[in-house]
């Protein structure tokens, strides 16, 4: 069973295109920071107790601290005050590049100016997460900030220049599959002149590609899974209009020409879209979805 998210309701095609075209701008960054700030401080007391080992009283006190509606410089890059760093915690980079509409588009996504998300297809020779669609990233070293780890790993995996990325902030961490470690996503933007430099590192990544924002908005679904004693619902995205940027000689290319984004990568994507888009364009909850029997 899948749950399909509601489509944008209050925007005409032209106004939605206008909104999307302004995301990678100072105005869009301000809107992102405001939503991300709110999102990071609406964690329930129960979650704070679980993640931080805090008493209920201390968790309650944290929620009453006055906070700004914007990130302070470097704030989003630091580990959460409600939990300690653990060996095995990881960081990923959710980076966007704004591409203008092309004169002769090959698909609908190319017909409008919009952000495209940089993603990778991991090598099938890895011990873990092999063959998965994901954002570049990896483990955080003990002396690193979250954004430093995300940028370092992105350079090592796909040659994305660290200096070429403008970091906007870091989203609240989420639990990894082992239910012990956390994964934190740093959001940033880069310019299109960086694209020719991107090259997959054979040992870790087999291909690098871009996914248009419109594909993510239009395709979101939900699926429910059960693991051990946990039952949870997570998002699922599809991109039929992705752009392949670079690939290793033996890279596997999906024969149906559609990229499926699921698992932790989908959860991170969902987090980012909630902060990049207003709720009437991208509803942030399953409550705004309808059930599909597939």
NUZA-389854 format. One record per residue (C-alpha): residue number from 1; residue in one letter; x, y, z. Coordinates in nm, 2 decimals, padded with zeros to 4 digits. Example, Ala and Ser with C-alpha at 12.3 -4.5 7.8 and 13.67 -1.06 7.14 Angstrom:
2
(r 1,A,(01.23,-00.45,00.78))
(r 2,S,(01.37,-00.11,00.71))
END
This chain:
294
(r 1,X,(00.00,00.00,00.00))
(r 2,X,(00.13,00.34,-00.09))
(r 3,X,(00.00,00.68,00.02))
(r 4,X,(00.00,00.96,-00.25))
(r 5,X,(00.06,01.31,-00.13))
(r 6,X,(-00.19,01.58,-00.22))
(r 7,X,(-00.09,01.80,-00.52))
(r 8,X,(-00.05,02.17,-00.49))
(r 9,X,(-00.39,02.32,-00.44))
(r 10,X,(-00.37,02.70,-00.43))
(r 11,X,(-00.12,02.78,-00.70))
(r 12,X,(-00.18,02.81,-01.07))
(r 13,X,(00.09,02.68,-01.30))
(r 14,X,(00.24,03.02,-01.36))
(r 15,X,(00.24,03.12,-01.00))
(r 16,X,(00.39,02.79,-00.89))
(r 17,X,(00.66,02.83,-01.16))
(r 18,X,(00.73,03.18,-01.03))
(r 19,X,(00.77,03.05,-00.67))
(r 20,X,(01.00,02.77,-00.77))
(r 21,X,(01.22,03.00,-00.98))
(r 22,X,(01.29,03.22,-00.67))
(r 23,X,(01.40,02.94,-00.43))
(r 24,X,(01.77,02.98,-00.50))
(r 25,X,(01.78,03.35,-00.42))
(r 26,X,(01.84,03.55,-00.11))
(r 27,X,(01.46,03.57,-00.06))
(r 28,X,(01.44,03.19,-00.09))
(r 29,X,(01.72,03.14,00.15))
(r 30,X,(01.55,03.36,00.41))
(r 31,X,(01.23,03.17,00.37))
(r 32,X,(01.42,02.84,00.41))
(r 33,X,(01.60,02.96,00.73))
(r 34,X,(01.27,03.07,00.88))
(r 35,X,(01.10,02.74,00.81))
(r 36,X,(01.41,02.53,00.92))
(r 37,X,(01.44,02.73,01.24))
(r 38,X,(01.07,02.66,01.32))
(r 39,X,(01.10,02.29,01.22))
(r 40,X,(01.41,02.24,01.44))
(r 41,X,(01.24,02.37,01.75))
(r 42,X,(00.91,02.19,01.72))
(r 43,X,(01.05,01.85,01.83))
(r 44,X,(00.83,01.70,02.09))
(r 45,X,(00.94,01.67,02.45))
(r 46,X,(00.92,01.29,02.41))
(r 47,X,(01.17,01.30,02.12))
(r 48,X,(01.41,01.52,02.31))
(r 49,X,(01.40,01.28,02.60))
(r 50,X,(01.47,00.98,02.37))
(r 51,X,(01.75,01.15,02.17))
(r 52,X,(01.92,01.35,02.44))
(r 53,X,(01.88,01.14,02.75))
(r 54,X,(01.72,01.44,02.91))
(r 55,X,(01.48,01.44,03.20))
(r 56,X,(01.12,01.54,03.11))
(r 57,X,(01.17,01.86,03.32))
(r 58,X,(01.49,01.96,03.14))
(r 59,X,(01.33,01.89,02.80))
(r 60,X,(01.03,02.11,02.90))
(r 61,X,(01.27,02.39,03.00))
(r 62,X,(01.44,02.37,02.66))
(r 63,X,(01.11,02.45,02.48))
(r 64,X,(01.06,02.77,02.68))
(r 65,X,(01.39,02.93,02.58))
(r 66,X,(01.33,03.24,02.36))
(r 67,X,(01.47,03.19,02.01))
(r 68,X,(01.53,03.40,01.70))
(r 69,X,(01.33,03.32,01.39))
(r 70,X,(01.66,03.29,01.19))
(r 71,X,(01.97,03.09,01.21))
(r 72,X,(02.27,03.25,01.37))
(r 73,X,(02.59,03.23,01.18))
(r 74,X,(02.71,02.86,01.19))
(r 75,X,(02.42,02.75,01.42))
(r 76,X,(02.28,02.49,01.18))
(r 77,X,(02.62,02.34,01.14))
(r 78,X,(02.67,02.24,01.50))
(r 79,X,(02.55,01.92,01.67))
(r 80,X,(02.22,01.94,01.85))
(r 81,X,(02.23,02.06,02.21))
(r 82,X,(01.99,01.79,02.30))
(r 83,X,(02.22,01.50,02.23))
(r 84,X,(02.59,01.40,02.22))
(r 85,X,(02.79,01.31,01.92))
(r 86,X,(02.83,00.94,01.86))
(r 87,X,(03.08,00.74,01.66))
(r 88,X,(02.91,00.65,01.34))
(r 89,X,(02.69,00.96,01.31))
(r 90,X,(02.69,01.09,00.95))
(r 91,X,(02.63,01.40,00.74))
(r 92,X,(02.50,01.44,00.39))
(r 93,X,(02.49,01.73,00.15))
(r 94,X,(02.15,01.83,00.00))
(r 95,X,(02.28,02.07,-00.26))
(r 96,X,(02.09,02.26,-00.53))
(r 97,X,(02.18,02.43,-00.86))
(r 98,X,(01.94,02.67,-01.03))
(r 99,X,(01.91,02.60,-01.40))
(r 100,X,(01.72,02.83,-01.64))
(r 101,X,(01.46,02.70,-01.88))
(r 102,X,(01.60,02.58,-02.21))
(r 103,X,(01.48,02.68,-02.55))
(r 104,X,(01.43,02.33,-02.67))
(r 105,X,(01.34,02.13,-02.36))
(r 106,X,(01.36,01.75,-02.37))
(r 107,X,(01.10,01.72,-02.10))
(r 108,X,(00.86,01.93,-01.89))
(r 109,X,(01.12,01.99,-01.62))
(r 110,X,(01.35,02.17,-01.85))
(r 111,X,(01.08,02.41,-01.97))
(r 112,X,(01.09,02.61,-01.64))
(r 113,X,(01.36,02.77,-01.44))
(r 114,X,(01.40,02.58,-01.11))
(r 115,X,(01.64,02.42,-00.86))
(r 116,X,(01.78,02.07,-00.94))
(r 117,X,(01.91,01.85,-00.66))
(r 118,X,(02.25,01.68,-00.68))
(r 119,X,(02.23,01.31,-00.61))
(r 120,X,(02.44,01.00,-00.66))
(r 121,X,(02.40,00.63,-00.73))
(r 122,X,(02.63,00.44,-00.50))
(r 123,X,(02.86,00.16,-00.62))
(r 124,X,(02.74,-00.20,-00.59))
(r 125,X,(03.08,-00.30,-00.46))
(r 126,X,(03.03,-00.13,-00.12))
(r 127,X,(02.97,-00.33,00.20))
(r 128,X,(02.68,-00.11,00.31))
(r 129,X,(02.42,00.10,00.12))
(r 130,X,(02.54,-00.04,-00.21))
(r 131,X,(02.35,00.05,-00.52))
(r 132,X,(02.14,00.31,-00.34))
(r 133,X,(02.03,00.65,-00.46))
(r 134,X,(02.15,00.90,-00.21))
(r 135,X,(02.30,01.24,-00.14))
(r 136,X,(02.68,01.25,-00.11))
(r 137,X,(02.80,01.22,00.25))
(r 138,X,(02.95,01.00,00.51))
(r 139,X,(03.07,00.97,00.87))
(r 140,X,(03.14,01.28,01.08))
(r 141,X,(03.49,01.28,01.23))
(r 142,X,(03.51,01.37,01.60))
(r 143,X,(03.67,01.71,01.53))
(r 144,X,(03.43,01.81,01.25))
(r 145,X,(03.11,02.02,01.23))
(r 146,X,(02.82,01.87,01.04))
(r 147,X,(02.86,02.09,00.74))
(r 148,X,(03.24,02.03,00.72))
(r 149,X,(03.18,01.66,00.71))
(r 150,X,(02.91,01.69,00.44))
(r 151,X,(03.14,01.91,00.22))
(r 152,X,(03.45,01.70,00.27))
(r 153,X,(03.26,01.38,00.18))
(r 154,X,(03.11,01.54,-00.13))
(r 155,X,(03.45,01.64,-00.25))
(r 156,X,(03.59,01.30,-00.19))
(r 157,X,(03.30,01.12,-00.36))
(r 158,X,(03.22,01.33,-00.66))
(r 159,X,(03.48,01.61,-00.67))
(r 160,X,(03.23,01.88,-00.57))
(r 161,X,(03.46,02.18,-00.47))
(r 162,X,(03.40,02.28,-00.11))
(r 163,X,(03.45,02.65,-00.19))
(r 164,X,(03.19,02.63,-00.46))
(r 165,X,(02.90,02.55,-00.22))
(r 166,X,(02.71,02.82,-00.03))
(r 167,X,(02.58,02.65,00.29))
(r 168,X,(02.23,02.76,00.40))
(r 169,X,(02.20,02.56,00.71))
(r 170,X,(02.16,02.21,00.86))
(r 171,X,(01.83,02.03,00.92))
(r 172,X,(01.74,01.83,01.24))
(r 173,X,(01.91,01.49,01.25))
(r 174,X,(01.72,01.17,01.19))
(r 175,X,(01.79,00.82,01.31))
(r 176,X,(01.98,00.58,01.09))
(r 177,X,(01.87,00.22,01.01))
(r 178,X,(02.05,00.08,01.32))
(r 179,X,(01.83,00.31,01.54))
(r 180,X,(02.15,00.42,01.72))
(r 181,X,(02.32,00.68,01.51))
(r 182,X,(02.20,01.00,01.35))
(r 183,X,(02.22,01.14,01.00))
(r 184,X,(02.22,01.52,00.96))
(r 185,X,(02.16,01.70,00.62))
(r 186,X,(02.33,02.02,00.53))
(r 187,X,(02.15,02.22,00.27))
(r 188,X,(02.34,02.44,00.02))
(r 189,X,(02.35,02.58,-00.33))
(r 190,X,(02.62,02.59,-00.60))
(r 191,X,(02.65,02.75,-00.94))
(r 192,X,(02.61,02.56,-01.27))
(r 193,X,(02.97,02.63,-01.37))
(r 194,X,(03.07,02.36,-01.12))
(r 195,X,(02.87,02.08,-01.31))
(r 196,X,(03.15,01.99,-01.55))
(r 197,X,(03.39,01.93,-01.26))
(r 198,X,(03.17,01.66,-01.10))
(r 199,X,(03.32,01.31,-01.13))
(r 200,X,(03.22,00.99,-00.95))
(r 201,X,(03.48,00.82,-00.74))
(r 202,X,(03.48,00.46,-00.87))
(r 203,X,(03.51,00.29,-00.53))
(r 204,X,(03.21,00.46,-00.38))
(r 205,X,(02.99,00.62,-00.65))
(r 206,X,(02.90,00.49,-01.00))
(r 207,X,(02.70,00.80,-01.13))
(r 208,X,(02.61,01.16,-01.05))
(r 209,X,(02.29,01.32,-01.16))
(r 210,X,(02.04,01.60,-01.10))
(r 211,X,(01.68,01.57,-01.00))
(r 212,X,(01.44,01.86,-01.07))
(r 213,X,(01.23,02.00,-00.79))
(r 214,X,(00.91,01.96,-00.99))
(r 215,X,(00.96,01.58,-01.01))
(r 216,X,(00.98,01.57,-00.63))
(r 217,X,(00.67,01.78,-00.57))
(r 218,X,(00.46,01.58,-00.83))
(r 219,X,(00.57,01.23,-00.74))
(r 220,X,(00.57,01.21,-00.37))
(r 221,X,(00.41,00.90,-00.22))
(r 222,X,(00.43,00.72,00.12))
(r 223,X,(00.49,00.36,00.21))
(r 224,X,(00.47,00.19,00.55))
(r 225,X,(00.73,-00.06,00.67))
(r 226,X,(00.77,-00.27,00.98))
(r 227,X,(01.11,-00.35,01.13))
(r 228,X,(01.14,-00.54,01.45))
(r 229,X,(00.90,-00.37,01.69))
(r 230,X,(00.89,-00.05,01.49))
(r 231,X,(00.63,00.04,01.23))
(r 232,X,(00.68,00.36,01.04))
(r 233,X,(00.58,00.55,00.74))
(r 234,X,(00.83,00.73,00.51))
(r 235,X,(00.81,00.92,00.18))
(r 236,X,(00.90,00.79,-00.16))
(r 237,X,(00.99,01.00,-00.47))
(r 238,X,(01.03,00.93,-00.84))
(r 239,X,(01.22,01.13,-01.10))
(r 240,X,(01.15,01.05,-01.47))
(r 241,X,(01.32,01.37,-01.58))
(r 242,X,(01.66,01.34,-01.41))
(r 243,X,(01.98,01.45,-01.58))
(r 244,X,(02.28,01.22,-01.58))
(r 245,X,(02.60,01.42,-01.53))
(r 246,X,(02.88,01.17,-01.51))
(r 247,X,(02.92,00.79,-01.47))
(r 248,X,(03.19,00.53,-01.44))
(r 249,X,(03.24,00.30,-01.73))
(r 250,X,(03.06,00.01,-01.56))
(r 251,X,(02.78,00.21,-01.41))
(r 252,X,(02.43,00.06,-01.41))
(r 253,X,(02.17,00.28,-01.59))
(r 254,X,(01.81,00.22,-01.49))
(r 255,X,(01.64,00.08,-01.80))
(r 256,X,(01.30,00.24,-01.72))
(r 257,X,(01.47,00.58,-01.71))
(r 258,X,(01.32,00.67,-01.37))
(r 259,X,(01.51,00.73,-01.05))
(r 260,X,(01.34,00.61,-00.73))
(r 261,X,(01.43,00.79,-00.41))
(r 262,X,(01.34,00.60,-00.09))
(r 263,X,(01.46,00.53,00.27))
(r 264,X,(01.68,00.77,00.45))
(r 265,X,(01.74,00.97,00.12))
(r 266,X,(01.37,01.02,00.08))
(r 267,X,(01.33,01.12,00.45))
(r 268,X,(01.61,01.38,00.40))
(r 269,X,(01.45,01.50,00.08))
(r 270,X,(01.11,01.54,00.26))
(r 271,X,(01.28,01.74,00.54))
(r 272,X,(01.44,01.98,00.29))
(r 273,X,(01.13,02.03,00.08))
(r 274,X,(00.93,02.11,00.40))
(r 275,X,(01.17,02.40,00.46))
(r 276,X,(01.20,02.51,00.10))
(r 277,X,(00.83,02.52,00.01))
(r 278,X,(00.51,02.65,00.18))
(r 279,X,(00.27,02.40,00.31))
(r 280,X,(00.01,02.46,00.05))
(r 281,X,(00.26,02.37,-00.22))
(r 282,X,(00.43,02.08,-00.04))
(r 283,X,(00.21,01.95,00.25))
(r 284,X,(00.44,01.83,00.52))
(r 285,X,(00.22,01.56,00.67))
(r 286,X,(00.05,01.23,00.57))
(r 287,X,(-00.27,01.39,00.69))
(r 288,X,(-00.28,01.57,00.35))
(r 289,X,(-00.25,01.25,00.15))
(r 290,X,(-00.49,01.00,-00.01))
(r 291,X,(-00.45,00.62,00.00))
(r 292,X,(-00.36,00.43,-00.32))
(r 293,X,(-00.40,00.05,-00.34))
(r 294,X,(-00.12,-00.07,-00.58))
END
